[in-house]
Amino acid sequence: MNNNRPIGIFDSGVGGITVFKEIRKHLPYENIIYFGDTKHNPYGSKSKETVTRLSTGNVQFLLGKNVKYVVVACNTASALSLPLLKTFYSVPMIGVVDTGAKAALAATENGKIGVIGTRATIESRAYLKALLKLNKSLKIKSLACPLFVPLVEEGWAKTKVAELTAFEYLKAFKEFKADTLVLGCTHYPFLKPVIRRILKTTRLIDSATETAKAVKQELAANSMLRENKNKAAAAFYVTDATARFQKIANSFLGYDIGKVRLVEVE
């Protein structure tokens, strides 16, 4: 295997940039191909069959770019499609659900964990199953927050509208007394400042960091780390709205990501 091949990351939109940022931080020499299916965003309101069909197309696109590893940065796709994708393809893959669950278990002190995500992720009970598999005595409250993704995609994460919306969603976790909250969608870390103002003492779990650590560990264990220590490259592809994607990504990362290429994926 050519270890200098890139890592592939896909998400339904710009949210996976949170995962990209952590992978770049933990694996600074790895080339990365990022694919955002912005044309079909959000995935969270779609059926399992549709999400799996779209996710299959996303993996096919990344394989066409000769990636050596696939990171499913979308929580909805991780919850609904990852097991099936792993049976379809031999390329190693990782999702964000299991890594987020492990981080939440390590963080909680009172055993009360909140989970927020898209409707599809919450209805799949993926986080609930993953957490209870780790510890059956945990108390878990899950809530779908469908308005969060469009707020982030519109670049409204720092507005009063975002704060009012977050307050309505998150007040339930104050009553529940959750000491840990899993941000079960890669878009949600964009809203961390707003969420922290509402849930001041609650630990926020962003699975991006844990996913990046797991990718690094797996690449090292399988002798797949890039041998070339020259500056790594990154390429960004989306299926719609290149300018909006670039604007939000630049703002979150704090630098210009360069050209974003528009592609059609069937």
Residue pairs with C-beta under 8 A, 6 or more apart in sequence:
1 68
1 224
2 68
3 68
3 223
3 224
3 225
3 226
3 227
4 31
4 226
4 227
4 228
5 31
5 66
5 67
5 68
6 30
6 31
6 32
6 33
6 65
6 66
6 67
6 68
6 233
6 235
7 23
7 27
7 30
7 31
7 32
7 33
7 67
7 68
7 69
7 70
7 71
7 215
8 32
8 33
8 35
8 59
8 62
8 63
8 65
8 67
8 69
8 70
8 71
9 16
9 19
9 20
9 23
9 32
9 33
9 34
9 35
9 70
9 71
9 73
10 16
10 34
10 35
10 36
10 37
10 55
10 58
10 59
10 61
10 62
10 70
10 71
10 72
10 73
10 74
10 77
11 17
11 19
11 35
11 36
11 37
11 73
11 74
11 77
11 186
12 36
12 37
12 38
12 40
12 41
12 42
12 43
12 44
12 54
12 74
12 76
12 77
13 36
13 37
13 38
13 41
13 42
13 149
13 153
13 187
13 245
14 36
14 38
14 152
14 153
14 187
14 244
14 245
14 248
14 249
14 252
15 73
15 74
15 149
15 152
15 185
15 186
15 187
15 188
15 189
15 190
16 34
16 36
16 73
16 74
16 186
17 34
17 186
17 248
17 249
17 252
17 253
18 73
18 186
18 187
18 189
18 190
18 206
18 208
18 252
19 71
19 73
19 96
19 186
19 208
19 211
19 212
20 32
20 34
20 73
20 234
20 253
21 208
21 252
21 253
22 208
22 209
22 211
22 212
23 30
23 32
23 71
23 211
23 212
23 215
24 30
24 32
24 232
24 234
25 212
26 212
26 213
26 215
26 216
27 212
27 215
27 216
27 219
27 225
28 232
29 225
29 226
29 228
29 229
29 230
29 232
30 219
30 225
30 226
30 232
31 226
31 232
31 233
31 234
32 232
32 233
32 234
32 235
33 62
33 65
33 67
33 234
33 235
33 237
34 234
34 235
34 236
34 237
35 58
35 61
35 62
35 237
35 238
36 236
36 237
36 238
36 239
36 245
37 43
37 54
37 57
37 58
37 238
37 239
37 265
38 238
38 239
38 240
38 241
38 244
38 245
39 238
39 239
39 240
40 46
40 54
40 239
41 149
41 153
42 76
42 118
42 146
42 149
42 150
42 153
43 51
43 54
43 74
43 76
43 77
43 118
43 120
44 76
44 117
44 118
44 119
44 120
44 121
44 144
44 146
44 149
44 185
45 118
45 119
45 120
45 146
46 54
46 76
46 120
47 120
48 80
48 81
48 120
48 124
51 76
51 77
51 80
51 81
51 120
52 80
52 81
52 84
52 85
54 77
55 72
55 74
55 77
55 80
55 81
55 85
56 81
56 85
56 88
57 265
57 266
58 77
58 265
59 70
59 85
59 88
59 89
59 91
59 93
60 265
61 237
61 263
61 265
62 70
63 89
63 91
65 235
67 91
68 91
68 92
68 224
69 91
69 92
69 93
69 94
69 215
69 218
69 219
69 224
70 89
70 91
70 92
70 93
70 94
71 93
71 94
71 211
71 215
72 78
72 81
72 82
72 85
72 93
72 94
72 95
72 96
73 96
73 186
73 208
73 211
74 96
74 186
75 95
75 96
75 97
75 100
75 117
75 118
75 121
75 126
75 184
75 185
75 186
75 207
76 117
76 118
76 120
76 121
76 124
76 185
77 95
78 95
78 96
78 97
78 126
79 95
79 97
79 120
79 121
79 124
79 126
79 127
80 120
80 121
80 124
80 126
82 93
82 95
82 97
85 93
86 93
92 218
92 222
94 211
94 214
94 215
94 218
95 211
96 186
96 207
96 208
96 211
97 126
97 127
97 130
97 184
97 207
98 130
99 207
99 210
99 211
99 213
99 214
100 127
100 130
100 182
100 183
100 184
100 205
100 206
100 207
100 210
100 211
101 127
101 130
101 131
101 133
101 134
101 182
102 134
102 210
103 205
103 207
103 209
103 210
104 113
104 131
104 180
104 182
104 205
105 113
105 131
105 134
105 135
105 138
107 180
107 203
107 205
108 138
108 179
108 180
108 203
109 179
110 177
110 179
111 135
111 137
111 138
111 139
112 138
112 139
112 140
112 141
112 176
112 177
112 178
112 179
112 180
113 131
113 138
113 139
113 140
113 141
113 178
113 179
113 180
113 181
113 182
114 140
114 141
114 142
114 143
114 173
114 176
114 178
114 180
114 181
114 182
114 202
115 122
115 127
115 128
115 131
115 140
115 141
115 142
115 143
115 181
115 182
115 184
116 122
116 142
116 143
116 144
116 145
116 148
116 169
116 170
116 181
116 182
116 183
116 184
116 185
116 188
117 127
117 142
117 144
117 145
117 182
117 184
117 185
117 188
118 144
118 145
118 146
118 149
118 184
118 185
119 144
119 146
121 127
121 144
121 184
121 185
122 142
122 143
122 144
122 184
123 144
125 142
127 140
127 142
127 182
127 184
128 140
128 142
131 138
131 140
132 138
132 140
139 176
141 172
141 173
141 176
141 178
143 169
143 172
143 173
145 169
145 185
145 188
147 165
147 169
148 165
148 166
148 169
148 185
148 187
148 188
148 191
149 185
149 187
151 157
151 159
151 161
151 162
151 165
151 191
152 187
152 188
152 190
152 191
152 248
153 187
153 244
153 248
155 244
155 247
155 248
155 251
156 162
157 190
157 191
157 194
158 193
158 194
162 191
162 194
163 194
163 197
163 198
166 191
166 194
166 195
166 198
167 198
170 181
170 195
170 198
170 199
171 198
173 181
173 199
173 202
174 199
178 202
179 201
179 202
179 203
180 202
180 203
180 205
181 195
181 199
181 202
181 203
181 204
181 205
182 205
182 207
183 189
183 192
183 195
183 204
183 205
183 206
183 207
184 207
186 208
188 195
188 206
189 206
189 208
190 248
190 252
192 204
192 206
195 204
196 204
218 224
219 225
226 232
234 257
235 261
236 245
236 246
236 249
236 257
236 258
236 259
236 260
236 261
237 260
237 261
237 262
237 263
238 245
238 260
238 261
238 262
238 263
239 262
239 263
239 264
239 265
240 262
242 260
242 261
242 262
243 260
245 260
246 257
246 260
249 257
249 260
250 256
250 257
